[in-house]
Amino acid sequence: MEKKRSISVVIPSFDGKLLLEKYLPCLMKTLKECELILQYETIVVDDASTDGTDAFLAENYPEVIYLKNTENMGFSKTSNRGLHQAKHELVLFLNNDMVLNDDFFEKTIPYFDQEDTFGVFSEIRDSLGEKKLEGQKTPKCKKHRIHYEDNKETKGPFTFYLCGGNALVSREKMV
């Protein structure tokens, strides 16, 4: 049996109330139902929204840790603020417009049983689930530059980078 893990989910958001209304229920259900998750916390870092995100979360998700920037700081600083608030072993950086598959954690958590795993992310597809937008990229040198291509040869899980849309990382290795 795989080791159970604790997870902090960091969601940067700017005027994302409608997106949170649509996608947060799926995330919360996935977290609650995953047998590999020992404990979790969800952190929404609001980048100075004016759309009522704070009231929506307070009314519907009082368990969510809510941080609000007093001024718009941008994606990176907002995400980092959530990282520094996170207290669990693994941190999932999740865009507020992303839907996780029901088995996202079952498929990604086991990679952290390998000591050399820094982070993983799932394949990202368009809204119809047809076109792959991100996933399994490996470096290729061409004309003295590094490019990335689909990982067709090995068909392994390795990738050249993590996509911030749904990157699950080791907190210890990140900070």
C-alpha positions in Angstrom: 0.0 0.0 0.0 1.3 3.5 -0.9 2.2 6.0 1.8 -0.5 8.5 2.7 0.5 12.1 2.3 -0.6 15.5 3.6 -1.4 18.1 1.0 -1.8 21.9 0.8 -3.6 23.2 -2.2 -2.7 26.7 -3.3 -5.1 28.5 -5.6 -4.1 31.9 -6.8 -7.1 33.9 -7.9 -7.9 37.3 -9.4 -11.6 38.2 -9.8 -12.2 34.4 -10.0 -15.4 34.0 -8.0 -17.3 32.5 -10.9 -14.4 30.1 -11.6 -14.2 29.1 -7.9 -18.0 28.5 -7.9 -17.6 26.2 -10.9 -14.4 24.3 -10.0 -13.9 24.3 -6.3 -16.7 21.7 -5.6 -14.8 19.2 -7.8 -11.5 19.8 -6.0 -13.0 19.5 -2.5 -14.8 16.2 -3.5 -11.5 14.8 -5.0 -9.6 15.7 -1.8 -12.2 14.2 0.5 -12.5 11.0 -1.4 -8.8 10.2 -2.0 -7.6 7.4 0.2 -4.0 8.4 -0.2 -4.5 11.8 1.5 -4.0 11.8 5.2 -4.9 15.5 5.7 -5.3 18.5 3.6 -5.8 22.3 3.5 -7.0 24.5 0.7 -5.6 28.0 0.4 -7.0 30.6 -1.9 -4.8 33.6 -2.4 -6.9 36.5 -3.7 -4.9 39.0 -5.8 -6.9 42.0 -4.8 -10.2 40.9 -6.4 -13.3 43.1 -6.3 -15.8 40.5 -7.4 -17.0 39.2 -4.0 -14.7 36.2 -3.8 -14.2 36.8 -0.1 -17.9 36.6 0.7 -18.5 33.6 -1.5 -15.7 31.6 0.2 -16.8 32.7 3.7 -20.4 31.6 3.0 -19.7 28.4 1.1 -16.2 27.2 2.1 -15.4 28.5 5.6 -12.8 25.7 5.9 -10.7 27.3 3.1 -7.8 29.5 4.2 -8.4 32.8 2.5 -5.6 35.3 2.0 -6.2 38.6 0.2 -3.5 40.8 -1.2 -4.1 44.5 -0.6 -2.8 45.3 -4.1 -2.5 43.2 -7.3 0.9 41.4 -7.1 0.6 39.1 -10.1 0.6 35.3 -10.4 4.1 34.5 -9.1 4.0 36.6 -5.9 0.5 35.5 -5.2 1.4 31.8 -5.6 4.5 32.2 -3.4 2.4 33.8 -0.7 0.3 30.6 -0.7 3.4 28.4 -0.6 4.7 30.2 2.5 1.3 29.7 4.2 1.2 26.0 3.3 2.0 23.6 6.1 1.7 20.2 4.5 4.3 17.8 2.9 3.1 18.2 -0.7 1.8 21.5 -2.3 -0.5 21.5 -5.2 -0.4 24.8 -7.2 -3.8 24.8 -9.0 -5.2 27.4 -11.3 -8.7 28.4 -10.4 -9.9 27.3 -13.8 -8.6 23.7 -13.7 -10.6 20.5 -13.2 -8.7 17.6 -11.7 -9.6 14.1 -12.8 -11.1 12.1 -9.9 -8.0 9.9 -9.8 -5.5 12.8 -10.0 -4.0 12.2 -6.5 -4.0 8.4 -6.9 -1.9 8.8 -10.0 0.4 11.6 -8.8 1.1 10.9 -5.1 2.9 7.6 -5.6 5.7 9.3 -7.5 6.7 10.9 -4.2 7.7 7.5 -2.8 10.8 8.0 -5.1 13.3 10.2 -3.4 14.3 12.0 -6.5 10.8 13.3 -7.3 10.5 17.1 -7.1 7.1 17.5 -8.6 4.5 16.1 -11.0 1.6 17.4 -13.0 -1.1 15.8 -15.1 -1.7 16.1 -18.7 -3.7 19.2 -19.6 -6.3 19.0 -22.4 -8.6 21.5 -23.9 -12.2 21.9 -22.6 -13.4 19.1 -24.9 -10.7 16.8 -23.7 -9.3 16.4 -27.3 -6.2 18.4 -27.8 -3.3 17.9 -25.4 -2.0 21.3 -24.3 0.7 20.2 -21.8 2.2 17.0 -20.6 5.3 14.8 -20.8 7.8 17.0 -22.5 11.5 16.2 -22.8 14.4 18.4 -23.8 15.9 18.2 -27.3 18.9 20.3 -28.4 18.4 21.9 -31.8 20.7 24.6 -33.2 22.3 25.2 -29.8 19.0 25.8 -28.1 16.9 23.6 -25.9 13.4 22.9 -27.1 10.8 20.5 -25.7 8.9 17.9 -27.6 6.3 15.3 -26.7 7.8 12.4 -24.9 7.0 9.8 -27.6 10.1 7.6 -27.3 10.0 6.5 -23.7 6.3 7.0 -23.1 7.4 7.5 -19.5 6.1 10.0 -17.0 9.1 12.3 -17.2 8.9 15.9 -18.3 11.2 18.8 -18.8 9.2 21.2 -16.6 6.2 21.5 -14.4 3.1 23.4 -15.5 1.8 25.8 -12.9 -1.8 24.9 -13.8 -1.7 21.8 -11.6 1.8 21.2 -10.3 2.1 18.9 -7.2 5.5 19.5 -5.5 7.5 18.5 -2.5 7.2 21.5 -0.1 10.6 20.7 1.4 12.3 20.8 -2.0 10.4 23.9 -3.1 11.2 26.2 -0.2 
